[in-house]
Amino acid sequence: MALQLGDIAPDFTQESTEGSIHFHEFIDGNWTILFSHPKDFTPICTTELGQVARLKAEFDRRGVKVIGLSVDPLADHEKWVGDIEETQGVKLNFPLIADADRSVSNLYGMIHPNADDTFTVRSVFVIDPNKKVRLTITYPAPTGRNFDEILRVVDALQLTDKHKVGTPANWKNGQDVIILPSVTNEEARERFPEGWRELKPYLRVTAQPKS
């Protein structure tokens, strides 16, 4: 059965470009993003890994660990790292799992046989500090991911975990948010002393909480 939101992310041990990874130990109370790549030495994957390396400081600022995966062996990964640095102008600064036996790919349902029965699709798993899966996104192999969107989703998850709000369509960090319908007006006055705009009783818009 496919992983669902709220499931505990399965643990595993696998080799990577930064040594052996024991996944639950790697998470270690942090937000974590695990994302898969169909194959080493492929053009779209090369650009994606370069982009994540460039955004590493943004992930760090949010307390997020990132870790990639491809089904090729570690020796290939180590050669590919040089190509990434040469073509993307940045060093790989996070681990890349070598899943040659496809044990992790199968554990996480990253191989979709109707798309390709050998290589992974572009899966994304956002996992919270309690090791729960909070978001999954699946892209087909020819489509590169938008990592700005993944950062946006992390911002939303972290904000909505802390405050009783939701984020509207196309929300970006710093913009107005929506008070959850489960929050009464009495409770809202305590939580949101700056007030809100009531468009409908179920649609109350307020400034993003600062703390």
C-alpha positions as CSV (number, residue, x, y, z in Angstrom):
1,M,0.0,0.0,0.0
2,A,1.3,3.5,-0.9
3,L,2.5,5.7,1.9
4,Q,-0.2,8.1,3.1
5,L,0.0,11.4,4.9
6,G,0.5,10.8,8.6
7,D,2.2,7.5,8.1
8,I,5.6,7.0,9.8
9,A,8.3,7.2,7.2
10,P,9.8,3.7,6.9
11,D,13.3,3.3,8.3
12,F,16.1,1.9,6.2
13,T,19.9,1.6,6.1
14,Q,21.6,2.3,2.8
15,E,25.0,3.6,1.5
16,S,25.3,7.2,0.3
17,T,27.8,9.7,-0.9
18,E,28.2,10.7,2.8
19,G,28.5,7.2,4.2
20,S,26.0,4.8,5.6
21,I,22.6,6.3,6.2
22,H,20.3,5.0,9.0
23,F,17.3,7.0,8.0
24,H,15.5,7.5,11.3
25,E,18.9,8.5,12.9
26,F,19.5,10.9,10.0
27,I,16.1,12.6,10.7
28,D,17.1,13.1,14.3
29,G,14.2,15.4,15.2
30,N,14.4,17.5,12.1
31,W,12.2,18.2,9.1
32,T,13.5,16.1,6.3
33,I,13.0,16.0,2.5
34,L,13.7,12.7,0.7
35,F,13.6,13.0,-3.1
36,S,14.3,10.4,-5.8
37,H,16.0,10.7,-9.2
38,P,15.4,8.2,-12.1
39,K,19.1,7.7,-13.0
40,D,22.6,9.0,-12.7
41,F,24.2,11.0,-15.6
42,T,20.8,12.3,-16.8
43,P,20.3,15.9,-17.7
44,I,17.2,16.9,-15.6
45,C,18.5,15.1,-12.5
46,T,21.8,16.9,-12.8
47,T,20.1,20.3,-12.8
48,E,17.8,19.4,-9.9
49,L,20.7,18.3,-7.7
50,G,22.5,21.5,-8.5
51,Q,19.5,23.6,-7.6
52,V,19.0,21.8,-4.2
53,A,22.7,22.4,-3.5
54,R,22.3,26.1,-4.2
55,L,19.2,26.2,-1.9
56,K,20.9,24.3,0.9
57,A,21.1,27.5,3.1
58,E,17.4,28.1,2.6
59,F,16.6,24.5,3.8
60,D,19.1,24.9,6.7
61,R,17.4,28.1,7.8
62,R,14.1,26.2,8.1
63,G,15.7,23.4,10.0
64,V,15.2,21.0,7.0
65,K,17.6,18.2,6.1
66,V,17.6,17.1,2.4
67,I,18.6,13.8,1.0
68,G,18.5,12.5,-2.6
69,L,18.3,9.0,-4.0
70,S,19.1,7.3,-7.3
71,V,19.0,3.6,-8.2
72,D,22.6,3.6,-9.5
73,P,25.6,2.3,-7.5
74,L,27.7,4.4,-5.2
75,A,30.7,4.4,-7.6
76,D,28.5,6.0,-10.3
77,H,27.2,8.6,-7.8
78,E,30.8,9.6,-6.9
79,K,31.6,10.2,-10.6
80,W,28.3,12.0,-11.2
81,V,29.1,14.4,-8.3
82,G,32.0,15.8,-10.5
83,D,29.6,16.4,-13.4
84,I,27.2,18.2,-11.2
85,E,29.9,20.6,-9.9
86,E,31.3,21.1,-13.4
87,T,27.9,21.9,-15.1
88,Q,26.0,23.5,-12.3
89,G,28.8,25.4,-10.6
90,V,28.1,24.1,-7.1
91,K,29.3,21.2,-5.1
92,L,26.9,18.5,-3.8
93,N,26.4,19.4,-0.2
94,F,23.9,16.8,1.0
95,P,23.9,13.0,0.8
96,L,22.8,11.0,-2.3
97,I,21.6,7.5,-1.5
98,A,22.9,4.7,-3.7
99,D,19.8,2.4,-4.0
100,A,21.2,-0.1,-6.5
101,D,19.1,-2.9,-5.0
102,R,16.0,-0.7,-5.1
103,S,15.2,-1.6,-1.5
104,V,14.4,2.0,-0.6
105,S,12.7,2.7,-3.9
106,N,10.3,-0.2,-3.3
107,L,9.8,0.6,0.3
108,Y,8.6,4.1,-0.6
109,G,6.8,3.2,-3.8
110,M,9.1,5.3,-5.9
111,I,8.9,2.9,-8.9
112,H,5.7,3.3,-10.9
113,P,5.6,0.3,-13.3
114,N,3.2,1.9,-15.8
115,A,5.7,4.8,-16.2
116,D,8.9,2.7,-15.9
117,D,9.4,-0.7,-14.2
118,T,13.1,-0.1,-13.6
119,F,13.8,3.5,-12.6
120,T,12.1,5.7,-10.0
121,V,9.9,8.6,-10.8
122,R,10.6,12.0,-9.3
123,S,9.1,11.4,-5.8
124,V,9.2,14.0,-3.0
125,F,8.5,13.2,0.7
126,V,8.4,15.9,3.3
127,I,8.8,14.3,6.7
128,D,8.3,16.1,10.0
129,P,10.5,15.8,13.2
130,N,8.2,13.0,14.5
131,K,9.0,11.0,11.3
132,K,5.5,11.4,9.9
133,V,5.0,11.9,6.2
134,R,3.4,15.3,5.8
135,L,3.5,15.8,2.0
136,T,4.1,13.7,-1.1
137,I,4.6,15.0,-4.6
138,T,5.2,12.8,-7.7
139,Y,6.6,14.2,-11.0
140,P,7.1,12.2,-14.2
141,A,10.7,11.7,-15.3
142,P,10.8,14.4,-18.0
143,T,9.5,17.1,-15.7
144,G,12.0,18.9,-13.4
145,R,10.7,19.9,-9.9
146,N,10.1,23.4,-8.7
147,F,12.1,23.5,-5.5
148,D,10.8,27.0,-4.7
149,E,7.4,25.4,-4.4
150,I,8.8,22.8,-2.0
151,L,10.3,25.5,0.2
152,R,6.9,27.3,0.1
153,V,5.1,24.1,1.2
154,V,7.6,23.7,4.1
155,D,6.9,27.3,5.2
156,A,3.2,26.5,5.1
157,L,3.5,23.3,7.1
158,Q,5.7,24.8,9.7
159,L,3.4,27.8,10.1
160,T,0.2,25.8,10.3
161,D,1.7,23.4,12.8
162,K,2.4,26.3,15.1
163,H,-0.8,28.4,14.7
164,K,-4.4,27.5,14.1
165,V,-4.4,28.9,10.5
166,G,-4.4,27.6,7.0
167,T,-2.8,29.1,3.9
168,P,-4.9,30.2,0.9
169,A,-4.2,29.5,-2.7
170,N,-0.8,30.7,-4.0
171,W,0.2,31.8,-0.5
172,K,3.8,32.9,0.1
173,N,5.6,33.4,3.4
174,G,4.6,36.8,4.9
175,Q,1.2,37.0,3.3
176,D,-2.2,36.9,5.0
177,V,-3.5,33.5,6.2
178,I,-6.9,32.1,7.0
179,I,-8.2,31.4,10.5
180,L,-9.3,27.8,10.8
181,P,-13.1,27.2,11.0
182,S,-12.6,25.2,14.2
183,V,-11.4,28.4,15.9
184,T,-14.3,30.4,17.5
185,N,-14.4,34.2,17.3
186,E,-13.7,34.3,21.0
187,E,-10.6,32.2,20.7
188,A,-9.6,34.1,17.6
189,R,-9.6,37.4,19.5
190,E,-7.1,36.0,21.9
191,R,-4.9,34.4,19.2
192,F,-5.1,37.2,16.6
193,P,-5.3,40.5,18.6
194,E,-4.8,42.5,15.4
195,G,-8.1,41.3,14.2
196,W,-9.3,39.8,10.9
197,R,-11.5,40.4,7.9
198,E,-14.6,38.2,7.8
199,L,-15.6,37.6,4.2
200,K,-17.9,34.8,5.3
201,P,-18.4,33.2,8.8
202,Y,-16.1,30.4,7.6
203,L,-13.6,32.6,5.7
204,R,-11.7,34.9,8.1
205,V,-8.5,36.5,6.8
206,T,-5.7,37.7,9.1
207,A,-2.1,38.7,9.0
208,Q,0.4,35.9,9.2
209,P,1.4,35.4,12.9
210,K,4.9,36.7,13.5
211,S,6.1,34.3,16.2
